[in-house]
């Protein structure tokens, strides 16, 4: 990486917004109903970022027939309260404004359902900082993986053949692997939910420790 990018795709949870409180409370509701065999709430950290069905299957080890009902339990809390138990990372609003002032186009590319992403941004007064809000569908069976979401964002913005001008920014291996699958450069951030080891193993093009460092990279 070294060239300027005109189109910045951001993951949401762990990159734009610290959504951990609302997500934990929503998983608590699932635990109350399904009583998965887990050591404690610390496993929730592994469930922030991947698509919800994947997390429920791989971490909670729910039966296939319980996945969709468990998603409804999770979302009954998340849609009412959990999504609003979030805050933007320090400096991220200023960075988004600076990117737009520099003529960059700014998108979300998140596995979070697109309607939830839009509602959170509206509630925080941040929707106008994005040129396009891209995410999964509510059932997470279309655009289920990060690569699917990235392709959707690129196609909706006429960028399918201009991947050299685009970069994916995210905090987990799913963001990095999705970028690789779709031909985008990637930046991993360490202030979110993923680890440096995870991002390096996935092959992140660059890794930054803070929003400030991310800004220096994207605006250089």
Secondary structure, 3 states (H helix, E strand, C coil): CCCCCCEEEECCECCCEECHHHHHHHHHHHHHHHCCCCCCHHHHHHHCCCCHHHHHHHCCCCCHHHHHHHHHHHHHHHHHCHHHCCEECCCHHHHHHHHHHCCCEEEEEEEEEHHHHHHHHHHCCCHHHCCEEEEECCCCCCCCCHHHHHHHHHHHCCCCCCHHHEEEEECCHHHHHHHHHHCCEEEEECCCCCCHHHHHHHCCCEEECCHHHHHHHHHC
